[in-house]
Amino acid sequence: MTISNECIAIFKKAIDDYHVFDSVDRELKNPFSDNQVFKKNIYKKSWIDTVQWHLEDIIRKPSIDPKEALQIKRRIDKSNQDRTDMVEIIDEYFFNKFSNVKITEECNINTETPAWAIDRLSILELKIFHMDVEANRSSADEKHRLSCISKLEILKAQRKNLSKAIDQLLENISNGKTMALTYKQMKMYNDDKLNPELYKD
C-alpha cells in the first residue's frame, strides 16, 4: 500500500469514528499504539481536522450567541496550532526516515513538504465525506443533490491526483532526486512572547 492510500484509509477511519457520536467535545481515542507512530499521528491529525471542520460550521450559525462564538473562535485558534504542530511532527518522521539518503547533484527542492501535502489530503477527505452526505441528503432538492454529485466527482479526481503527487514526492525523496526538508511555520499570534497584543498588556 502506498503512503497516500494508507493515509486515506486512516483518514476515513478517523472521520467515521468521529461521526459515530458527531460531537466536537468527544475525547480522542486513538486506536493505534505507540509503536505505530506514523499511523497514530496520521489518525490524530485527521481527528483534529475533523473536529475543527465542525467547529467552523458551528461558528457560522446566524443565531449563535456572541459569547459562544468567541469561545469557539478560541478553540479554532488552538486547533490551528495543534494542526500545525502535528504536520511538523509528521514531517520530522519523513525527515528522519530519509536522513541517510544520498542526494543527487540534480536534486530538486520542493515548495511543499510531504506532511503539508498530506494535510491537504486530510482536508480533501473531509470535503469528500461531507459532499457525499449532501449528495444523498433526502431533505435537499434534486438540483442540490445533482450539483453535489458533480462536485463530489471533482473532489475524488483531485484526491487521485494529489495522492499520486504525494507518492511521487516521497519516491523522489527516497532516491535522492528531491531533498527532504522541513519548513517550520514559526506562527507568532499564539505566542505571548511574540504577539504584541499579548505581551504589551
N, C-alpha and C positions, 0 to 999 in steps of 0.2 A: 504494500500500500504506500502511495506517495505521501509526503508530508501534508500536502494540501488536502488530500482525501481523508487523512487521519484527523486533521483539524476540523474539517466539515462534519465528520461523524461525531466528534466531541461537542462541537457547537450545537448540533441537533439535539444531542442528549441533554445538554445544559438548558437549552430553550424549552424542551419538552418537560424536563424536571421542574423548571420554574412554573410552567403553566398548569402543573398539577394543582397548585394552590393559588397561583396568579396573584401573589401579594408581594409588594415591594419591601415588606417588613419580614419576609420569610428568611430565616437564617440559612446561609450557605452550608450545605452538607456535601462536601466534595467526595465523590465515590472512588477517587484514585488515591493510592497510598503514597507515602513519602518517597518510596523507591521508584515511583513512576513520575519523576519530576516534571518532564515535559507535558505529559497528559494532564497532570494535576494543575499545572499553571495555565494550560490552554482552557481547561474547564472553568477555572476561577476567572480568567479573562472574559469568557463568554457570559458567565453569571453576572459579573459587574456590568457588562454591556446591556444585558437583558433587563436588569433592574433599572438602569439609567434610562433605557428606552421608555419604560413605563412611567418613570418619574417625569420625563419630558412630556408625555401625554397628559399626566395629571395636572401639571403646572399650566397647561393651556386651556383648562376648563374655564369658560367665561364666568362661572359662578363661584370660582374658588375664593376663599377668604384671603385677604392680603397677608395676614399673619401666617397662614398655612403656606401660601405661595413663597414667602421669604424662607420658611423652614425647608421647603422643597428645593428652592434655589441653592441653599447652603449644602444640601445633600448632593445636588448635581455637581457643585463645585468640588466637593470631596471625592465624588465618584470619578470626575475627570482626572483628578490627581492620582487616584488608585489605578485608573485605566492606564495612564502614562507610566506609572511605576511598574505595572505588570508587563507592558510592552518592553520596557528596558530590561526587565528580568529575563524575558524570553529571548531578547537579542543577546544578552550575556551568555545564554545557553548556546546559541549558534556560534558566537564569537569564540567561546572555549572549545566547542566541538571542532571548529575548523582552524584552530590556532596554529596547528603544526603543518598546515597545507603550504606547499611551496608556491609562491606567487610567480606567475609567468611574466616575462618582460612586457607583454602586450596587455596586461591585466587592466580591467575597467574598474572605475569607481562608480557605484550605483547611487542614484539620488535618494533611494529609499531602502531601508534595511529590511531583512526578511520579516521581522516581527511587526513592523509598521504595515507591511503588505498583508500580513496575517490579521492585523487589526481591521483593515478594510474588509477582509473576507468575513470576519466575525459580524460586522455590521451588515454586510450583504446578506448573510444567512438570516439575520433578524428581519430584514426587509422582505425576503422570500417567504418566511413564515407568516408574517402579518399580511402580506399581499395575498397569499393563498387564503387566509381567513376571509379577507374582503371579497375575494373572487367567488367564495362559496357562501357568503352571508345571505341567509334566506330573507332577511328583512330589507335587503337592498334591492333596488330595481334592476332589470335586466341590463340596461345601459351601463350602470355602475359595475356590475359583475363582468360584463364583456370587456370594459376598459381595464379592469384589474387583471383579467386573464391575459390580455395583451401585454400589460406591464410586467406580469409575472414571467412571461416568456423572455422578455428583455433582461430581467434580473438574472434568470437562470443562464442565459448566454454570457452575461457579464461574469457570473461565478465561474463558468467554464474557462473563460479567457484569463481571469485573474488567477485561478488555480494553476493553469499552465505556466503563467508568468512567474509565480512563486516557485514552482518546481524547477523551472529553467534557471532562476536566480540561484537557488540552492545548489543546483548541479554545477553552475559556473563557479560558485564559491568553492565547491568541493574539489574542483580540478584546477584551481588557481587562476581561472580566467577573470574572476571578479573578486575584489578584495573584501574580506569580511570586516565590516565596520559597525560601530555603534554610534548613534547620534543622540547625545543627551539633550533632553528638551530644556533643562535649566529653567523651568517655569518659576516665575517670580511672584505672581499675585497671591499665592497661598502662603508665602514665606514672610513671617512677621519681621524678618531682618532685611528683607529686600523690597517689600511693598511700602512706599512712603505713607500710604493711608493707614497702615497698621503700626508702623514704628514711630510715627510722629506724635501720636497721642500719649 
